[in-house]
Amino acid sequence: MDVTIPILILAIPLFMFVFLGLTGMKMSHKVAGILGTCGMGTVLVLAYYTAFQYFFSGADIFINGAGERLQYLVFDQTWLQFTENLVIKLGFLLDPISAMMLVVITTISFMVHLYSMGYMRDHHGVYEHGFQRFYAFLSLFSFSMLGLVVAPNIFQMYIFWELVGASSYLLIGFYYTKPSAVSASKKAFIVTRFADLGFLIGILTLSWYTGTFNFTELTSIPVEGMAGVSQVNIGTAEYVRGIFANSAAPTFMGASVLTWALVLIFMGGMGKSAMMPLHIWLPDAMEGPTPVSALIHAATMVVAGVYLVARLFPLYLMEEAALDIIVVVGAVTALYAAMVACTQLDIKRVLAFSTISQIAFMMVSLGVARPEFHHGLGYMASMFHLFTHAMFKALLFLCAGALIHAIGSNNYTEMHGLRKHMPITHVAFLIGCLAIAGIIPFAGFFSKDEILTACFGHSIFWYIWMSAVAGLTAFYMFRLYYLIFWWKEHKTPEGHHAPHDQPWTMTLPLVILSVVSCVAGFVPFGNLVTWNGHPMFESVDFFTNLKALDWSVASISLLVALAAIGLATVMYRKENALPSKMRNALPALWTWCFHRFYFDELYMFITHRIIFGCISRPLAWFDRHVIDGTMDAFATITNKASEVIKPLQSGQIQMYVWYYLVGALLLGGITALCVI
Amino acid sequence: MEITAIYYLVPALVMFCCGVYGFITRKNMIAMLISLELMLNAVDINFVVFNRYLYPEQMEGMFFTLFAIAIAAAETALAIAIIINIFRAAKNIDVRSLNEMKF
């Protein structure tokens, strides 16, 4: 395969970042926006072409005789060579998940580029300050995210992992004159950086024992006589696996080193993907412009943690303990975030908690995936949900952006009854809600159903748990929907225009993403993305997913979702007293949910009281009084001593002579004594 | 009675001590200069005496003494010039009141 197109996919966004960053202020706002959008559009075409080639060309470098998809290294250049073994390479790896992510990232990024042309200006059409900078940062983010997903080794992934963190920081803090945005960006950066510490230690541990950074060597699929599963890559994988399968494998504190490394790497994923207890940055990250929330904090960057686990999935399979940890963390996070989302007032915060909950679904799905059950259905379901979730959550965020733009507030207590004023946004939002609630035939139904089936195959307990969370999801999304578009008639404040649909640059992405949310569920993912590249279906047509449904699971999840929607309809369609009655029935639960279970306060307590109070303050005291004190003492002693001996220089020449004489006589006398 | 080196060295020592004493105690700068000359001449005597008694066949000590006398003359001229200038500036050549150059 030609290397030009893959290189261009990475080079164009990087070039746009440098170009717009350096010369953006010299050109008009409109030109900068169009340039950025056109650049992203080119990348979109190239990425679609690459993904199409990978999935459908049938070339024998991408797919073998048995119909299994292979990993293909487009290029892999040595970048830094420290020693013979410690070599860091930069490259471009094509495999099912990276090709799928190329499509997701470029689609959402292009939609957001287009949408921002309308969003980043006020009602009079005046562009916001720093519009060109915004596009430069969007390009930087797209570059970093694309580099992350195509990374053929874990170190390149780490580099781009930090780059997406940095661009997320820059974009959250885009309104840098607003103190809340500045502190939100710092919070996001610090929390994810803390998690990345674990990631780095995990990488170093893993590569120390295996001697390689490369995914192809680390994760090629094990065989061990499993029916219907065969090896995809044979490299040094046997050697790598031998290190850990060995009974004398190194252990640390009772767990094998591999478990430690995988859990630490998962910690990095927890930070990026906002798993509890490292989720606190994501709701605050909503301080950034809404298109940024759609791109970074809903569709692409926050699923990097899921992507990381999926990347290393064959390694995780060797340590089921690590997978169990992932399931528990994911399931608890999913329930927690769904409960909190039921009480929030800020539309973007509801969506943020919904994102946390949905990412947790993907994590759980990866955690319950086992090759024995439907060829690792959970893995496929997780990637499928990643794909569909990116589409409908970006859609919901962009709708939220349109609403915020029209109303001028994030708070949906000021929205109510907008269905007649903004019909396109209303329909798009409804489609997004149906998709996330899991109503057939919208995208979320199929992916969520696969996840629940995978949970069912693993353990009945987690199946019931996740079904309950899915019901909660439907409930809070429709609560949001009814409160925004129904509840009571909209009252436009005096002196304001009535809210209306937005210009075409903002509406077109909504329409496109709505269509995608309707049909994405029919994509036969089982044949495109599986953990070992082995296709799940013999033949494929448009209704493959529909035919493959396990109706016992699907009908239950549909019933749960419909019941939740029904409950939301009863409670929130018309203004009534039921919600406040329910709140008063369980005041403690409501308060805890409303305050997000006091996680922020807990962090404040730990950082301010315990870390600052018990560790930092004594250290500061030690620094100020002991270390600085020693240096100050030297200076003071020198100063005092010079004050004391200063009068000796009296200006009286005869005194000097006298000192000299006495000194000379003393020296002479001492010398004489010594000689004698 | 034979005249030995000690007959020269003792008066030279007395002269030198007088010079030191005068240099430290006199207030007048001219007097200090005279004391300085006393010390210098005491040293010159020592040169000549040691040359005469230890190495009578050589003349280095004599030459060095003549050389020192010439340098001393120049140095005295310089010192007197400085003293005159100080007197012009301060109307005073009392060394104890000239104590501006201190910390």
Interface residues (C-beta under 8 A of the other chain):
Chain A: K646 P647 Q649 S650 G651 Q652 I653 Q654 V657 W658 L661
Chain B: V20 F23 I24 T25 V95 R96 L98 N99 E100 M101 K102 F103
